[in-house]
Every structure is written in structure tokens, then in C-alpha cells.
Amino acid sequence: MSERKAVTKQMALRYQKTGCKAKGALLDELVNLTGWHRDYARAALREALNPPRPRKVPAGRKPTYPADLQPALILCWSVPRAPASKLLAVTLNYLVPMLRAEKALDVTDTQATRLMLTSASTIDCRLAHERSKMRLRGRSHTKPGTLLKS
């Protein structure tokens, strides 16, 4: 693909300076070299001399729950044996202060507040990777015995 672009750029310089009949011949030559459709080759010749546009990076917003809260959320999720996110969102209000009192959870006051305000959908997103680790793989989890074979 880079060779096609290089050829197109070289031909675009000649294409810009020539007359109408010579442009047709150049276009035929480019179609034979690249295998492109004639309309696409014409558009490629026009665009070849334009400078590339800089890509716009969306600004986005700062994350409300930064990455340093992830281990604390995983700990709070694993203590009550991995409950569903809606149940965990409710239990975080009394679980976080309890774990901080026992020195099991080492977070600041602002981090603890953010952790307690986390919604169920955010918890689902943040714990998706941890849940996938626990998922059983395979079709069946029983071993075939002699009764099953017969």
C-alpha cells in the first residue's frame, strides 16, 4: 500500500501541471499500475498533494474513580465472597469503614468516600476482568463415568 501511495504522489505532481488530454493518459497509467478503479484513482491523485490532516483526539473527562481505587474495590468485593454489583454497592457504605478500622483497607478519606459512592454499573465495569477469571471454562464440568458411557 505504501508503494501505491508513493507512486500516486509522484504522479500527482505531473497530473497537476498537465493539460486535460495528458491527465487522461496519466490516469490510465495509474489505473494500470495500481489496479484501482478510475474514479478512485482520480480522487487519490487529487488528495495526494494535500497535507495529512491532524487527528483530533477527543478531550474526554477525567475519570471519577481513578485506577488506584481498583485494588481497594477488588478487596471490598472479595471479602463478602464476590456478591453482585447491586448488592455490593449497598454494602460498601458499611464495609469500607469497617475494613479501614481493621487496617485491612489502606485508603485516604477522599478515596473512601469515592469508593462508597460508586454506582453498581461502575462496579460492574471495574470488576469485569476479575469476574472473567472466576468463570468456569468448557462445556461440562462432570467427568464421564461408566454409567454415562453405557
Secondary structure, DSSP 8 states (H G I E B T S, - for coil): -HHHHHHHHHHHHHHHHS-HHHHHHHHHHHHHHH---HHHHHHHHHHHTS-------------SS-GGGHHHHHHHHHTTTS--HHHHHHHHHHHHHHHHHTTSS---HHHHHHHHT--HHHHHHHTHHHHHHHS--SS--S---HHHH-
